[in-house]
Amino acid sequence: MQAKLFHIIPAGFHSPVKLPQLHQSSLLPMKLPHAISNSNPADNHVSGPLTVPDKDDSMAAFWDYQFLFVSQRSETAEPITLHVVDGAVPPDFPSGTYYLAGPGLFTDDHGSTVHPLDGHGYLRAFSIDGVAREVKFMARYVKTKAQVEEHNPVTNTWQFTHRGPFSVLKGGKKLGNVKVMKNVANTSVLRWGGRLLCLWEGGDPYEIESGTLDTIGSFNVINRHDWLPEAEEKGTADLLDVAARLLKPVLHGVFKMPPKRLLSHYKLDAQRNRLLMISCNAEDMLLPRSNFTLYEFDSDFKLLQKQEFNIPDHLMIHDWAFTDTHYILFGNRIKLDVIGSMTALCGLSPMISALSVNPSKSTSPIYLLPRFPADRSAGHRDWRVPVEAPSRKWLLHVGNAFEVKHVHGNSKIQIQACACSYQWFNFQKLFGYNWQSGKLDPSIMNVKQGENELLPHLVQVSINLDSDGNCQECCVENLNQWNKPSDFPIINPDFSGNKNAYIYASTSSGSRQALPHFPFDMVVKLNLSSKTTSKWSAGARRFIGEPIFVPKGTEEDDGYILVVEYAVSIQRCYLVILDPKRIGETDALVARLEVPKHLNFPLGFHGFWANSN
């Protein structure tokens, strides 16, 4: 079938006035265009230095980083068969679809450039048929309320009207613009209970028709269940309760924030065949307390249980974990920034500038919340008292967590995750975004050598509990002593919540002087039993996103790994199939399939594998 193409208007792309020398601390040139867009097939050209001298790594690194965040305005409404450029699709590959969520658009036609986290959701779908040994590709924008308002389908032009949490509009309304909660449905994707959902950090997911990728509409997962009784009894109202009651109608009525904000990271309990989700209250971002609600759904999206936990600490949770007996929240401490709040309300800075990290304590709180309160096997400890990990870490993503019970009632919880330092983490500068200039500075993500512990890296948290659930010891160490910057830890999903022997992640080879740490260019496999590591590299001037494990047997590493490879210097994307058993060997690559150049897309965030059955 031929793709149905949606015409785009290529943006002008001028070379920078001056590029920095290698010894300079910043990789940003003096002048950088705001608008970078992929062209249509008729043009088939993106102006600018697509090919730069490899010997000038500073120049090449700068442009490579920019091209990783190139806006893609084209969609394909019908599947396109991808061309195999290396290897072949294996005949035993399970039939199904790999969905990848992420932003697709960063720049409008009126001078505004937004943070990658505020880019409109662009859903990619790779349908794999092992029998036919082919892969078909589709990509569509999620038609959220903001997308429909900001995109003119007749002229195929864009004008940003929603600020979003991380951006400031240049060509739109600043002062008095209350369109802050820009639900772009760009963070993660899930297929469950017969529904395909695109999720965002702080709003209802959008349901997508799986065959065409048409947007059905928003799907109210959690707020429709508010009639269920809460697990915790409310006591006498205090000042924080009064403040919350005053804030709720303002946040909902003026800023259109839902009462409970669904977080984008969910968990699948493969043993119980359950979907686990978490939300927080809208007012929690402004108050020194946190209310988290945990939900468990069966395979038909029927709510099985709901629990609410009120934690007397100002926390931000992006990812979390579960075991057979606990929900585990690794608390990232935040605080209200008064000056940032004032400038944000005036439209002079992003709304996220109202918050800042709070490094006031040298430890990290870990909350072990009882998953089944009636089950006393988790002990009798007060869940309101956190386990304090003996190092200050900002948790980004969780690979897995599990609990091992001992004969005398003691237990050990292990959490495998990615964390960074409070010193490095900055809400406003994620991905090197500068909201004042609308530019991307790769040096933010690539601090000097010798400071690797600042950057995201893989850690293992071990918590020893006695028979009453009291913490006897807690330690944090680098996973398998792997200290290279890494993120997106994943495992075979069939082992989620249970003891695993392997974990995979995206990491950096460190081979490029100007981009030593990010973007990532390798997949690393960590054998937790032998404490060994093995790697697969994408090669020179090629980056990767999050890997996905596709199971096909009973052994933990029996399956395939999917990862998108971004060959930014030639503006190509490839779907790569790896054999996890062969990572570290020369034959780990099973197949590489090319996405057509006119559909080359920017860096994706999180993906999901859905079997056809």
Secondary structure as a PSIPRED ss2 file (coil, helix, strand):
# PSIPRED VFORMAT (PSIPRED V4.0)

   1 M C   1.000  0.000  0.000
   2 Q C   1.000  0.000  0.000
   3 A C   1.000  0.000  0.000
   4 K C   1.000  0.000  0.000
   5 L C   1.000  0.000  0.000
   6 F C   1.000  0.000  0.000
   7 H C   1.000  0.000  0.000
   8 I C   1.000  0.000  0.000
   9 I C   1.000  0.000  0.000
  10 P C   1.000  0.000  0.000
  11 A C   1.000  0.000  0.000
  12 G C   1.000  0.000  0.000
  13 F C   1.000  0.000  0.000
  14 H C   1.000  0.000  0.000
  15 S C   1.000  0.000  0.000
  16 P C   1.000  0.000  0.000
  17 V C   1.000  0.000  0.000
  18 K C   1.000  0.000  0.000
  19 L C   1.000  0.000  0.000
  20 P C   1.000  0.000  0.000
  21 Q C   1.000  0.000  0.000
  22 L C   1.000  0.000  0.000
  23 H C   1.000  0.000  0.000
  24 Q C   1.000  0.000  0.000
  25 S C   1.000  0.000  0.000
  26 S C   1.000  0.000  0.000
  27 L C   1.000  0.000  0.000
  28 L C   1.000  0.000  0.000
  29 P C   1.000  0.000  0.000
  30 M C   1.000  0.000  0.000
  31 K C   1.000  0.000  0.000
  32 L C   1.000  0.000  0.000
  33 P C   1.000  0.000  0.000
  34 H C   1.000  0.000  0.000
  35 A C   1.000  0.000  0.000
  36 I C   1.000  0.000  0.000
  37 S E   0.000  0.000  1.000
  38 N C   1.000  0.000  0.000
  39 S C   1.000  0.000  0.000
  40 N C   1.000  0.000  0.000
  41 P C   1.000  0.000  0.000
  42 A C   1.000  0.000  0.000
  43 D C   1.000  0.000  0.000
  44 N C   1.000  0.000  0.000
  45 H C   1.000  0.000  0.000
  46 V C   1.000  0.000  0.000
  47 S C   1.000  0.000  0.000
  48 G C   1.000  0.000  0.000
  49 P C   1.000  0.000  0.000
  50 L C   1.000  0.000  0.000
  51 T C   1.000  0.000  0.000
  52 V C   1.000  0.000  0.000
  53 P C   1.000  0.000  0.000
  54 D C   1.000  0.000  0.000
  55 K C   1.000  0.000  0.000
  56 D C   1.000  0.000  0.000
  57 D H   0.000  1.000  0.000
  58 S H   0.000  1.000  0.000
  59 M H   0.000  1.000  0.000
  60 A H   0.000  1.000  0.000
  61 A H   0.000  1.000  0.000
  62 F H   0.000  1.000  0.000
  63 W H   0.000  1.000  0.000
  64 D H   0.000  1.000  0.000
  65 Y H   0.000  1.000  0.000
  66 Q H   0.000  1.000  0.000
  67 F H   0.000  1.000  0.000
  68 L C   1.000  0.000  0.000
  69 F C   1.000  0.000  0.000
  70 V C   1.000  0.000  0.000
  71 S E   0.000  0.000  1.000
  72 Q C   1.000  0.000  0.000
  73 R C   1.000  0.000  0.000
  74 S C   1.000  0.000  0.000
  75 E C   1.000  0.000  0.000
  76 T E   0.000  0.000  1.000
  77 A E   0.000  0.000  1.000
  78 E E   0.000  0.000  1.000
  79 P E   0.000  0.000  1.000
  80 I E   0.000  0.000  1.000
  81 T E   0.000  0.000  1.000
  82 L C   1.000  0.000  0.000
  83 H E   0.000  0.000  1.000
  84 V E   0.000  0.000  1.000
  85 V E   0.000  0.000  1.000
  86 D E   0.000  0.000  1.000
  87 G E   0.000  0.000  1.000
  88 A C   1.000  0.000  0.000
  89 V C   1.000  0.000  0.000
  90 P C   1.000  0.000  0.000
  91 P C   1.000  0.000  0.000
  92 D C   1.000  0.000  0.000
  93 F C   1.000  0.000  0.000
  94 P C   1.000  0.000  0.000
  95 S C   1.000  0.000  0.000
  96 G E   0.000  0.000  1.000
  97 T E   0.000  0.000  1.000
  98 Y E   0.000  0.000  1.000
  99 Y E   0.000  0.000  1.000
 100 L E   0.000  0.000  1.000
 101 A C   1.000  0.000  0.000
 102 G C   1.000  0.000  0.000
 103 P E   0.000  0.000  1.000
 104 G E   0.000  0.000  1.000
 105 L E   0.000  0.000  1.000
 106 F C   1.000  0.000  0.000
 107 T E   0.000  0.000  1.000
 108 D C   1.000  0.000  0.000
 109 D C   1.000  0.000  0.000
 110 H C   1.000  0.000  0.000
 111 G C   1.000  0.000  0.000
 112 S C   1.000  0.000  0.000
 113 T E   0.000  0.000  1.000
 114 V C   1.000  0.000  0.000
 115 H C   1.000  0.000  0.000
 116 P H   0.000  1.000  0.000
 117 L H   0.000  1.000  0.000
 118 D H   0.000  1.000  0.000
 119 G C   1.000  0.000  0.000
 120 H E   0.000  0.000  1.000
 121 G E   0.000  0.000  1.000
 122 Y E   0.000  0.000  1.000
 123 L E   0.000  0.000  1.000
 124 R E   0.000  0.000  1.000
 125 A E   0.000  0.000  1.000
 126 F E   0.000  0.000  1.000
 127 S E   0.000  0.000  1.000
 128 I E   0.000  0.000  1.000
 129 D E   0.000  0.000  1.000
 130 G C   1.000  0.000  0.000
 131 V C   1.000  0.000  0.000
 132 A C   1.000  0.000  0.000
 133 R C   1.000  0.000  0.000
 134 E E   0.000  0.000  1.000
 135 V E   0.000  0.000  1.000
 136 K E   0.000  0.000  1.000
 137 F E   0.000  0.000  1.000
 138 M E   0.000  0.000  1.000
 139 A E   0.000  0.000  1.000
 140 R E   0.000  0.000  1.000
 141 Y E   0.000  0.000  1.000
 142 V C   1.000  0.000  0.000
 143 K C   1.000  0.000  0.000
 144 T C   1.000  0.000  0.000
 145 K H   0.000  1.000  0.000
 146 A H   0.000  1.000  0.000
 147 Q H   0.000  1.000  0.000
 148 V H   0.000  1.000  0.000
 149 E H   0.000  1.000  0.000
 150 E H   0.000  1.000  0.000
 151 H E   0.000  0.000  1.000
 152 N E   0.000  0.000  1.000
 153 P C   1.000  0.000  0.000
 154 V C   1.000  0.000  0.000
 155 T C   1.000  0.000  0.000
 156 N C   1.000  0.000  0.000
 157 T E   0.000  0.000  1.000
 158 W E   0.000  0.000  1.000
 159 Q C   1.000  0.000  0.000
 160 F C   1.000  0.000  0.000
 161 T C   1.000  0.000  0.000
 162 H C   1.000  0.000  0.000
 163 R C   1.000  0.000  0.000
 164 G C   1.000  0.000  0.000
 165 P C   1.000  0.000  0.000
 166 F C   1.000  0.000  0.000
 167 S C   1.000  0.000  0.000
 168 V C   1.000  0.000  0.000
 169 L C   1.000  0.000  0.000
 170 K C   1.000  0.000  0.000
 171 G C   1.000  0.000  0.000
 172 G C   1.000  0.000  0.000
 173 K C   1.000  0.000  0.000
 174 K C   1.000  0.000  0.000
 175 L C   1.000  0.000  0.000
 176 G C   1.000  0.000  0.000
 177 N C   1.000  0.000  0.000
 178 V C   1.000  0.000  0.000
 179 K C   1.000  0.000  0.000
 180 V C   1.000  0.000  0.000
 181 M C   1.000  0.000  0.000
 182 K C   1.000  0.000  0.000
 183 N C   1.000  0.000  0.000
 184 V C   1.000  0.000  0.000
 185 A C   1.000  0.000  0.000
 186 N C   1.000  0.000  0.000
 187 T C   1.000  0.000  0.000
 188 S E   0.000  0.000  1.000
 189 V E   0.000  0.000  1.000
 190 L E   0.000  0.000  1.000
 191 R E   0.000  0.000  1.000
 192 W E   0.000  0.000  1.000
 193 G C   1.000  0.000  0.000
 194 G C   1.000  0.000  0.000
 195 R E   0.000  0.000  1.000
 196 L E   0.000  0.000  1.000
 197 L E   0.000  0.000  1.000
 198 C E   0.000  0.000  1.000
 199 L E   0.000  0.000  1.000
 200 W C   1.000  0.000  0.000
 201 E C   1.000  0.000  0.000
 202 G C   1.000  0.000  0.000
 203 G C   1.000  0.000  0.000
 204 D C   1.000  0.000  0.000
 205 P C   1.000  0.000  0.000
 206 Y E   0.000  0.000  1.000
 207 E E   0.000  0.000  1.000
 208 I E   0.000  0.000  1.000
 209 E C   1.000  0.000  0.000
 210 S C   1.000  0.000  0.000
 211 G C   1.000  0.000  0.000
 212 T C   1.000  0.000  0.000
 213 L C   1.000  0.000  0.000
 214 D C   1.000  0.000  0.000
 215 T E   0.000  0.000  1.000
 216 I E   0.000  0.000  1.000
 217 G E   0.000  0.000  1.000
 218 S E   0.000  0.000  1.000
 219 F C   1.000  0.000  0.000
 220 N C   1.000  0.000  0.000
 221 V C   1.000  0.000  0.000
 222 I C   1.000  0.000  0.000
 223 N H   0.000  1.000  0.000
 224 R H   0.000  1.000  0.000
 225 H H   0.000  1.000  0.000
 226 D C   1.000  0.000  0.000
 227 W C   1.000  0.000  0.000
 228 L C   1.000  0.000  0.000
 229 P C   1.000  0.000  0.000
 230 E C   1.000  0.000  0.000
 231 A C   1.000  0.000  0.000
 232 E C   1.000  0.000  0.000
 233 E C   1.000  0.000  0.000
 234 K C   1.000  0.000  0.000
 235 G C   1.000  0.000  0.000
 236 T C   1.000  0.000  0.000
 237 A C   1.000  0.000  0.000
 238 D C   1.000  0.000  0.000
 239 L H   0.000  1.000  0.000
 240 L H   0.000  1.000  0.000
 241 D H   0.000  1.000  0.000
 242 V H   0.000  1.000  0.000
 243 A H   0.000  1.000  0.000
 244 A H   0.000  1.000  0.000
 245 R H   0.000  1.000  0.000
 246 L H   0.000  1.000  0.000
 247 L H   0.000  1.000  0.000
 248 K H   0.000  1.000  0.000
 249 P H   0.000  1.000  0.000
 250 V H   0.000  1.000  0.000
 251 L H   0.000  1.000  0.000
 252 H H   0.000  1.000  0.000
 253 G H   0.000  1.000  0.000
 254 V C   1.000  0.000  0.000
 255 F C   1.000  0.000  0.000
 256 K C   1.000  0.000  0.000
 257 M C   1.000  0.000  0.000
 258 P C   1.000  0.000  0.000
 259 P C   1.000  0.000  0.000
 260 K E   0.000  0.000  1.000
 261 R E   0.000  0.000  1.000
 262 L E   0.000  0.000  1.000
 263 L C   1.000  0.000  0.000
 264 S C   1.000  0.000  0.000
 265 H C   1.000  0.000  0.000
 266 Y C   1.000  0.000  0.000
 267 K E   0.000  0.000  1.000
 268 L E   0.000  0.000  1.000
 269 D E   0.000  0.000  1.000
 270 A C   1.000  0.000  0.000
 271 Q C   1.000  0.000  0.000
 272 R C   1.000  0.000  0.000
 273 N C   1.000  0.000  0.000
 274 R E   0.000  0.000  1.000
 275 L E   0.000  0.000  1.000
 276 L E   0.000  0.000  1.000
 277 M E   0.000  0.000  1.000
 278 I E   0.000  0.000  1.000
 279 S E   0.000  0.000  1.000
 280 C E   0.000  0.000  1.000
 281 N E   0.000  0.000  1.000
 282 A H   0.000  1.000  0.000
 283 E H   0.000  1.000  0.000
 284 D H   0.000  1.000  0.000
 285 M H   0.000  1.000  0.000
 286 L C   1.000  0.000  0.000
 287 L C   1.000  0.000  0.000
 288 P C   1.000  0.000  0.000
 289 R C   1.000  0.000  0.000
 290 S E   0.000  0.000  1.000
 291 N E   0.000  0.000  1.000
 292 F E   0.000  0.000  1.000
 293 T E   0.000  0.000  1.000
 294 L E   0.000  0.000  1.000
 295 Y E   0.000  0.000  1.000
 296 E E   0.000  0.000  1.000
 297 F E   0.000  0.000  1.000
 298 D C   1.000  0.000  0.000
 299 S C   1.000  0.000  0.000
 300 D C   1.000  0.000  0.000
 301 F C   1.000  0.000  0.000
 302 K C   1.000  0.000  0.000
 303 L E   0.000  0.000  1.000
 304 L E   0.000  0.000  1.000
 305 Q E   0.000  0.000  1.000
 306 K E   0.000  0.000  1.000
 307 Q E   0.000  0.000  1.000
 308 E E   0.000  0.000  1.000
 309 F E   0.000  0.000  1.000
 310 N E   0.000  0.000  1.000
 311 I E   0.000  0.000  1.000
 312 P C   1.000  0.000  0.000
 313 D C   1.000  0.000  0.000
 314 H C   1.000  0.000  0.000
 315 L E   0.000  0.000  1.000
 316 M E   0.000  0.000  1.000
 317 I C   1.000  0.000  0.000
 318 H C   1.000  0.000  0.000
 319 D C   1.000  0.000  0.000
 320 W C   1.000  0.000  0.000
 321 A E   0.000  0.000  1.000
 322 F E   0.000  0.000  1.000
 323 T C   1.000  0.000  0.000
 324 D C   1.000  0.000  0.000
 325 T C   1.000  0.000  0.000
 326 H E   0.000  0.000  1.000
 327 Y E   0.000  0.000  1.000
 328 I E   0.000  0.000  1.000
 329 L E   0.000  0.000  1.000
 330 F E   0.000  0.000  1.000
 331 G C   1.000  0.000  0.000
 332 N E   0.000  0.000  1.000
 333 R E   0.000  0.000  1.000
 334 I E   0.000  0.000  1.000
 335 K E   0.000  0.000  1.000
 336 L E   0.000  0.000  1.000
 337 D C   1.000  0.000  0.000
 338 V H   0.000  1.000  0.000
 339 I H   0.000  1.000  0.000
 340 G H   0.000  1.000  0.000
 341 S H   0.000  1.000  0.000
 342 M H   0.000  1.000  0.000
 343 T H   0.000  1.000  0.000
 344 A H   0.000  1.000  0.000
 345 L H   0.000  1.000  0.000
 346 C C   1.000  0.000  0.000
 347 G C   1.000  0.000  0.000
 348 L C   1.000  0.000  0.000
 349 S C   1.000  0.000  0.000
 350 P C   1.000  0.000  0.000
 351 M H   0.000  1.000  0.000
 352 I H   0.000  1.000  0.000
 353 S H   0.000  1.000  0.000
 354 A H   0.000  1.000  0.000
 355 L E   0.000  0.000  1.000
 356 S E   0.000  0.000  1.000
 357 V E   0.000  0.000  1.000
 358 N C   1.000  0.000  0.000
 359 P C   1.000  0.000  0.000
 360 S C   1.000  0.000  0.000
 361 K C   1.000  0.000  0.000
 362 S C   1.000  0.000  0.000
 363 T C   1.000  0.000  0.000
 364 S E   0.000  0.000  1.000
 365 P E   0.000  0.000  1.000
 366 I E   0.000  0.000  1.000
 367 Y E   0.000  0.000  1.000
 368 L E   0.000  0.000  1.000
 369 L E   0.000  0.000  1.000
 370 P E   0.000  0.000  1.000
 371 R C   1.000  0.000  0.000
 372 F C   1.000  0.000  0.000
 373 P C   1.000  0.000  0.000
 374 A C   1.000  0.000  0.000
 375 D C   1.000  0.000  0.000
 376 R H   0.000  1.000  0.000
 377 S H   0.000  1.000  0.000
 378 A H   0.000  1.000  0.000
 379 G C   1.000  0.000  0.000
 380 H C   1.000  0.000  0.000
 381 R C   1.000  0.000  0.000
 382 D C   1.000  0.000  0.000
 383 W C   1.000  0.000  0.000
 384 R C   1.000  0.000  0.000
 385 V C   1.000  0.000  0.000
 386 P C   1.000  0.000  0.000
 387 V E   0.000  0.000  1.000
 388 E E   0.000  0.000  1.000
 389 A E   0.000  0.000  1.000
 390 P C   1.000  0.000  0.000
 391 S C   1.000  0.000  0.000
 392 R C   1.000  0.000  0.000
 393 K C   1.000  0.000  0.000
 394 W E   0.000  0.000  1.000
 395 L E   0.000  0.000  1.000
 396 L E   0.000  0.000  1.000
 397 H E   0.000  0.000  1.000
 398 V E   0.000  0.000  1.000
 399 G E   0.000  0.000  1.000
 400 N E   0.000  0.000  1.000
 401 A E   0.000  0.000  1.000
 402 F E   0.000  0.000  1.000
 403 E E   0.000  0.000  1.000
 404 V E   0.000  0.000  1.000
 405 K E   0.000  0.000  1.000
 406 H C   1.000  0.000  0.000
 407 V C   1.000  0.000  0.000
 408 H C   1.000  0.000  0.000
 409 G C   1.000  0.000  0.000
 410 N C   1.000  0.000  0.000
 411 S E   0.000  0.000  1.000
 412 K E   0.000  0.000  1.000
 413 I E   0.000  0.000  1.000
 414 Q E   0.000  0.000  1.000
 415 I E   0.000  0.000  1.000
 416 Q E   0.000  0.000  1.000
 417 A E   0.000  0.000  1.000
 418 C E   0.000  0.000  1.000
 419 A E   0.000  0.000  1.000
 420 C E   0.000  0.000  1.000
 421 S C   1.000  0.000  0.000
 422 Y C   1.000  0.000  0.000
 423 Q C   1.000  0.000  0.000
 424 W C   1.000  0.000  0.000
 425 F C   1.000  0.000  0.000
 426 N C   1.000  0.000  0.000
 427 F H   0.000  1.000  0.000
 428 Q H   0.000  1.000  0.000
 429 K H   0.000  1.000  0.000
 430 L H   0.000  1.000  0.000
 431 F H   0.000  1.000  0.000
 432 G H   0.000  1.000  0.000
 433 Y E   0.000  0.000  1.000
 434 N E   0.000  0.000  1.000
 435 W C   1.000  0.000  0.000
 436 Q C   1.000  0.000  0.000
 437 S C   1.000  0.000  0.000
 438 G C   1.000  0.000  0.000
 439 K E   0.000  0.000  1.000
 440 L E   0.000  0.000  1.000
 441 D C   1.000  0.000  0.000
 442 P H   0.000  1.000  0.000
 443 S H   0.000  1.000  0.000
 444 I H   0.000  1.000  0.000
 445 M H   0.000  1.000  0.000
 446 N C   1.000  0.000  0.000
 447 V C   1.000  0.000  0.000
 448 K C   1.000  0.000  0.000
 449 Q C   1.000  0.000  0.000
 450 G C   1.000  0.000  0.000
 451 E C   1.000  0.000  0.000
 452 N H   0.000  1.000  0.000
 453 E H   0.000  1.000  0.000
 454 L H   0.000  1.000  0.000
 455 L C   1.000  0.000  0.000
 456 P C   1.000  0.000  0.000
 457 H E   0.000  0.000  1.000
 458 L E   0.000  0.000  1.000
 459 V E   0.000  0.000  1.000
 460 Q E   0.000  0.000  1.000
 461 V E   0.000  0.000  1.000
 462 S E   0.000  0.000  1.000
 463 I E   0.000  0.000  1.000
 464 N E   0.000  0.000  1.000
 465 L E   0.000  0.000  1.000
 466 D C   1.000  0.000  0.000
 467 S C   1.000  0.000  0.000
 468 D C   1.000  0.000  0.000
 469 G C   1.000  0.000  0.000
 470 N C   1.000  0.000  0.000
 471 C E   0.000  0.000  1.000
 472 Q E   0.000  0.000  1.000
 473 E E   0.000  0.000  1.000
 474 C E   0.000  0.000  1.000
 475 C E   0.000  0.000  1.000
 476 V E   0.000  0.000  1.000
 477 E E   0.000  0.000  1.000
 478 N E   0.000  0.000  1.000
 479 L H   0.000  1.000  0.000
 480 N H   0.000  1.000  0.000
 481 Q H   0.000  1.000  0.000
 482 W C   1.000  0.000  0.000
 483 N C   1.000  0.000  0.000
 484 K C   1.000  0.000  0.000
 485 P C   1.000  0.000  0.000
 486 S E   0.000  0.000  1.000
 487 D E   0.000  0.000  1.000
 488 F E   0.000  0.000  1.000
 489 P E   0.000  0.000  1.000
 490 I E   0.000  0.000  1.000
 491 I C   1.000  0.000  0.000
 492 N C   1.000  0.000  0.000
 493 P H   0.000  1.000  0.000
 494 D H   0.000  1.000  0.000
 495 F H   0.000  1.000  0.000
 496 S C   1.000  0.000  0.000
 497 G C   1.000  0.000  0.000
 498 N C   1.000  0.000  0.000
 499 K C   1.000  0.000  0.000
 500 N C   1.000  0.000  0.000
 501 A C   1.000  0.000  0.000
 502 Y E   0.000  0.000  1.000
 503 I E   0.000  0.000  1.000
 504 Y E   0.000  0.000  1.000
 505 A E   0.000  0.000  1.000
 506 S E   0.000  0.000  1.000
 507 T E   0.000  0.000  1.000
 508 S C   1.000  0.000  0.000
 509 S C   1.000  0.000  0.000
 510 G C   1.000  0.000  0.000
 511 S C   1.000  0.000  0.000
 512 R C   1.000  0.000  0.000
 513 Q C   1.000  0.000  0.000
 514 A C   1.000  0.000  0.000
 515 L C   1.000  0.000  0.000
 516 P C   1.000  0.000  0.000
 517 H C   1.000  0.000  0.000
 518 F C   1.000  0.000  0.000
 519 P C   1.000  0.000  0.000
 520 F C   1.000  0.000  0.000
 521 D C   1.000  0.000  0.000
 522 M E   0.000  0.000  1.000
 523 V E   0.000  0.000  1.000
 524 V E   0.000  0.000  1.000
 525 K E   0.000  0.000  1.000
 526 L E   0.000  0.000  1.000
 527 N E   0.000  0.000  1.000
 528 L C   1.000  0.000  0.000
 529 S C   1.000  0.000  0.000
 530 S C   1.000  0.000  0.000
 531 K C   1.000  0.000  0.000
 532 T E   0.000  0.000  1.000
 533 T E   0.000  0.000  1.000
 534 S E   0.000  0.000  1.000
 535 K E   0.000  0.000  1.000
 536 W E   0.000  0.000  1.000
 537 S E   0.000  0.000  1.000
 538 A C   1.000  0.000  0.000
 539 G C   1.000  0.000  0.000
 540 A C   1.000  0.000  0.000
 541 R C   1.000  0.000  0.000
 542 R C   1.000  0.000  0.000
 543 F E   0.000  0.000  1.000
 544 I E   0.000  0.000  1.000
 545 G C   1.000  0.000  0.000
 546 E C   1.000  0.000  0.000
 547 P C   1.000  0.000  0.000
 548 I E   0.000  0.000  1.000
 549 F E   0.000  0.000  1.000
 550 V E   0.000  0.000  1.000
 551 P E   0.000  0.000  1.000
 552 K C   1.000  0.000  0.000
 553 G C   1.000  0.000  0.000
 554 T C   1.000  0.000  0.000
 555 E C   1.000  0.000  0.000
 556 E C   1.000  0.000  0.000
 557 D C   1.000  0.000  0.000
 558 D C   1.000  0.000  0.000
 559 G E   0.000  0.000  1.000
 560 Y E   0.000  0.000  1.000
 561 I E   0.000  0.000  1.000
 562 L E   0.000  0.000  1.000
 563 V E   0.000  0.000  1.000
 564 V E   0.000  0.000  1.000
 565 E E   0.000  0.000  1.000
 566 Y E   0.000  0.000  1.000
 567 A E   0.000  0.000  1.000
 568 V H   0.000  1.000  0.000
 569 S H   0.000  1.000  0.000
 570 I H   0.000  1.000  0.000
 571 Q C   1.000  0.000  0.000
 572 R E   0.000  0.000  1.000
 573 C E   0.000  0.000  1.000
 574 Y E   0.000  0.000  1.000
 575 L E   0.000  0.000  1.000
 576 V E   0.000  0.000  1.000
 577 I E   0.000  0.000  1.000
 578 L E   0.000  0.000  1.000
 579 D C   1.000  0.000  0.000
 580 P H   0.000  1.000  0.000
 581 K H   0.000  1.000  0.000
 582 R H   0.000  1.000  0.000
 583 I C   1.000  0.000  0.000
 584 G C   1.000  0.000  0.000
 585 E C   1.000  0.000  0.000
 586 T C   1.000  0.000  0.000
 587 D C   1.000  0.000  0.000
 588 A C   1.000  0.000  0.000
 589 L E   0.000  0.000  1.000
 590 V E   0.000  0.000  1.000
 591 A E   0.000  0.000  1.000
 592 R E   0.000  0.000  1.000
 593 L E   0.000  0.000  1.000
 594 E E   0.000  0.000  1.000
 595 V E   0.000  0.000  1.000
 596 P C   1.000  0.000  0.000
 597 K H   0.000  1.000  0.000
 598 H H   0.000  1.000  0.000
 599 L H   0.000  1.000  0.000
 600 N C   1.000  0.000  0.000
 601 F C   1.000  0.000  0.000
 602 P C   1.000  0.000  0.000
 603 L C   1.000  0.000  0.000
 604 G C   1.000  0.000  0.000
 605 F C   1.000  0.000  0.000
 606 H C   1.000  0.000  0.000
 607 G E   0.000  0.000  1.000
 608 F E   0.000  0.000  1.000
 609 W E   0.000  0.000  1.000
 610 A E   0.000  0.000  1.000
 611 N E   0.000  0.000  1.000
 612 S C   1.000  0.000  0.000
 613 N C   1.000  0.000  0.000
